Amino acid sequence: METSQPPAPSGHVIEVTDLHRHYGTGATGYHAVRGVDLAVGRGELFALLGTNGAGKTSTMELIEGLAAPSGGTVRVLGRDPYRERAAVRPRIGIMLQEGGFPGELTVAETGRTWSGLTSGARPIDEALELVGLAHLRGVRVKQLSGGERRRLDLAMALLGRPEVLFLDEPSTGLDPEARAAVWRLVRELRAQGTTVLLTTHYLEEAEELADRLAIMHGGQVVTTGTVAEVIAGRPSRIAFELPEFTGASLPLLAGAELTVDGRKVTVQTTGLQSTLYDLLGWAQHHGIALGALDARSASLEEAFLAIASEAAHQPPPQNPDVPTTRTARRRLIGSAR
């Protein structure tokens, strides 16, 4: 008989070990998740990134408890989220890429409907206020903008005051102001101890919010760590334009690679400060003004593209049509409540 008491806490809120997921069998089968290991601590925001078809969605569904793994184990709050769904589901919140709420219902009616399916739901007006939708409580869902619908999706995910929050592309369709507001809310939730697992195609979002991240390709995690650790070792970039006429030869910059396109020069270097110091010294010595000078460290986007390119040397099998579409995910999450 299942006990209502949570198991003894471990060091991680989410633990994934040697996770596998297969679709189909034989020649038409597809191995979508291939031995994934992840661990997320309490109060941590962990971003799961990857190219299209990398296995992010399949991995998220297994961690959310919407499907059983083909192999390996998943533990959320110390429990199997699929087999012990009744114990796990009231303690987590899930924001899908598309909520699929009925368009004829108002925002408030949607909240009341979802609240009836949520254990220990917070007041509806409180949830709407959190995401800036209180003034739209009487508006029908079909009349909301795309960004407003995303905020409604988030409000419904927060109704149950979740200990663990799953965010699937949370800022898709949001304008910059609304995106910044969602980021502030996510930071506040994390500061209050909520554990967040985030998937996003906006690498700036992961760079801004994530404590740690993993990048997937071909169903596997190819790198993991903090943003700084993932970026470390990736070249920084210096770009500038030379004057129209200069008799000076370009400098020899140790450990740097120069690319010249007419008057435009791009320098890639793993030692940004020392290379920039040498470059500016050369320019001063020759009396050269460097036009449009721009120096920046490697970004997460640059690191992501480089890692994806490296991993693509061994491309994964093409993904055939699989049953877990967004519509199927909505059915699954409805049945999990």
N, C-alpha and C positions, 0 to 999 in steps of 0.2 A: 504494500500500500504506500502511495507516495506521501511523503511528509511535506508540510507547508513550510518547514524551517529550511533556510538556505544552507547549503553545505559549507563546510569550513572554508574561509576565504584563502585564495592562493595569491601569488604575487601578480597575477594578471587577470584582468576582467575578461579578455578574449584570448583564447589559446587555440591555435590551429596547428595540427601536426600531420605531415605527410598526406595532405588532402588531395583527393582525386575525384573527378566527376566525368562519367562517360555518358554520351547520348547514343542510343541505338546499339546495334551489335553487328558483328561481321564487317563486310566490306563497306557498309553504309554507316558504320559507327564512327563516333568522333570523341576524342579524348580532350575535353575542354580545359580541365584543371589537372595539373601534373605534378603532384608532390609538393604542394605549397605549405610552407611553415610561416606562421605569424604569431606574434604575441603583443598585446596591447595592454598597457597598465591603466589603473584607475585614474580618471581625470585627464587622460591623454587624448589628444586629437591625432589620429593616424589617418593618413591619406593613402588610398590605393589607386595608383595610376597605371596607365597602360595604353597601348595602341588599340584601335578597333579590333575586336576579336581576340584580345589578349587573355580573356578569361575573367575579367573583373566582375562582370555581372553574375556569372556562374558562381564565383567564389563568394560574392556578397549574399546570394540566395542561400548558400549552404550555411553561412555564418548566421544569417537571420532565422534559420530554421524552416525555410520555405520548401526545402527538399532534403532528402537524405544523401549523404556522400556515397560515392561508389567505393571509396577507400579512405583510410585515415580517420582522424577524430577532430571534432569541433567542441569547444566548451565556451559557453557564455555565462558569466557569473557562476562558474563552477559546474554548470549543467549542460547536458546535450540539448541544444535548442530545438531539435526536431523531435526526439523521443520524449523529452520533458517539456513540451511546448506550453502546457498549462502553467507550469511553474515559471518559465522564462518570459512568456509573452507579455504579462502585465508589467514587467520591469524594463521593457525596451520600447523605443519609438522608431518607426520606419517612415522615411520620406522617399517615395518612389520618384522616378523621372516624370511620371504622369499619375496624378491621383485618381482620375477617372470619376470624380464626383458628379452626380446627376445635375445637369445644367438647369433644370427647372426649380431646384431648391435654392433658397436664399443662403447667404453665408451663415447666418445664425441657425437656420434649419439644418444645414450640413453639420454644423458643430453639435447640435443636439442629437442628431442621428448617430454621429461618430462617438459622442460621449456615452451613449447607451451601450456601446460595444467595448468601452474602455474602463478598466478597473481603476477606481480611485481618481477619476477625472477631475482636473482643475475646473473652475468656473469657465464657461465658454467665453465670456467677455474678457476674462483675464488672458486666455490663449490668444484671442484676436488682438488684444492690446499689445501683446508681446511682439507681434509681427506687423503692427501698424494697419490693421484691417477693421478696427472697431467702428470706424465711421461708415463702413460698407456692409454692416451686418444685415441690412434689409435688401441688399442687392442680390439678384439671382446670379448663380455661378456662371451661367453662360454669358453674362454681361461683363464679367471681369476681364481685364487684360491678361495677357500671358504671364506677366510678372506678378500680378495680383493672385492669379491661380497658384503660382509657385509658393507665395507666402501663405495661402490657405492650406496647401499641402503641408507646409512646415508647422502651421498652427495645430493641425490635426495630429501630427507626429508628436507634438509637445503636450497634448491633452493629459496624458497619463503621468506627467512628471517623470520621464524615463531616466533610469540610471545609465542606460546605454542608448545612444542615438545613432541611427544609421541614416546618412544623408547621401542620396544618389543624385548627383548633378544638381545641388541645391540652388545655384544662382543662374541656371539656364533661363534666358528670357528676361532677366532683371536689368533695369537701367543702372548706371554707375551708382546713383544715390541709393537705390533700393539694395543693390549688392553690398554696399558699404554698411547699410543698416543690418542686413543679415549677418555679415561678418562680425559686427559688434555683438549681436545677440549670441552667436555661436561662441565667441570669446567669453561672454558672461556665463553661459551654461557650463563651459569648461572650467571657469574659475570657481563655480559652485560645486564642482566635482563630477559633472556628467562626463562620461567617456564617449567619444565621438569617433565613428569610422566613416570616412568621407571618400566618395569617388567624385572626380571632377575632370573635365577636359580643359578647364582654365588653370593652367600651371601657375599663374600669378596667385590664384586662390590657395593652392596648396603651399606655395612659397610663403604666403602671408599668414596662414593659419596653422599649418601642420607642425606638431612637435617632432614627429618622425613620419617617414613615408616608405612605400615599397613601389617599385616599378615592375609591372608584369609584361611578359611577351611570350606568346606561344604556350600559354597556360602555366608558366613558371614565373617565380619571382627572380628577376635577374639582378636586382640591387635593392638594398634597403639601408636605412640610416636616417640621420637628421638631414635637413636641407644642406647644411654646411658640409656634412660628410659626403653626400651624393655629388655635390658640386666640386669638392676638393680634387685637385689634380687636373680639372678641366681648364683649358687655356682662357685667359682674359683677353680682351681685345682693346687695341688702341687704333683709332682712325684719325687721319688728318689730311689736309690738302697742302701741297707745296705751292709756293709762289710760281707765277707763270715762267719766270726766268730765274734759275739758280745754277751756279756752276759747281756747287758742292755735291759730292757723291753721297749717296744715302749711308747712314751710319751702320756699323757692324754692331748689332745688339746681341749680346751673349744669350743663348737659350731662346731666342725669338725667331719667328718666321715672318718675313715681309712679303706682301703682295702689292704690286704696283699696277694701277689702272689709270694711265694718263698721269694726271696730277694727284690722284687720290692714292693714298697709301694706307694699307691695313696691316697691323702688327698683331700676331698672336703670340702670347707669352704666358708661361706659368709663374713668372715673377713680375707682377704688374708694377709694383712700386719701384723696384730697381730698374726695370726697363724704361719706365716713364722718366725716371731721374736721368738715365743716360741719354734718352732722346732729347729731353729739354736742354741738357748740357750741350749736346751737339748743335741744337738750333741756336742757342745763345752764342756759342763760339763762332758760328758762321753768320750771325746776324739774320737768321731766317725766322719769319713769323709763320707759325703753323696755323693754317686756316681750318675752321670747323673741327677743332681738336676735341675728341671724345674718347674718354678712357673709362672702361667699366669691367667689373669682375664678371666671371661666367655666371649666367642665370640658370635657374632650374630648367627653363625651356631649352636652352642650349645643351645642358647635360642630358635632358630627356631625349632630345633628338639624336644626340651622339650615341646614347645607350641603345635606343631603338634601332639605329642603323647598324650598330655592332651586332645586336642580337639577330637582326634580319639576315645575317649570313647563313643562318640555318632556319629558314622560314618554317612556321608551323603548318600543319595540314589545313587546307581550306575548310572553313566551317560550313557545312550544309545547313539547310533550314532546320532549326531545332525547335522543340516544343515550347521553350521558355521565352515567349514573347512578352512584351509589356502587358498585353491583355491578360495573358496567363498569370503573370506576376500579380496583377490586381486580384484575380480569382484566388490565388494562393494566399495572399495576405488577408483577404476577407475570411477565408476558411480558418486562418490561424488565430483569429480573435476569439 
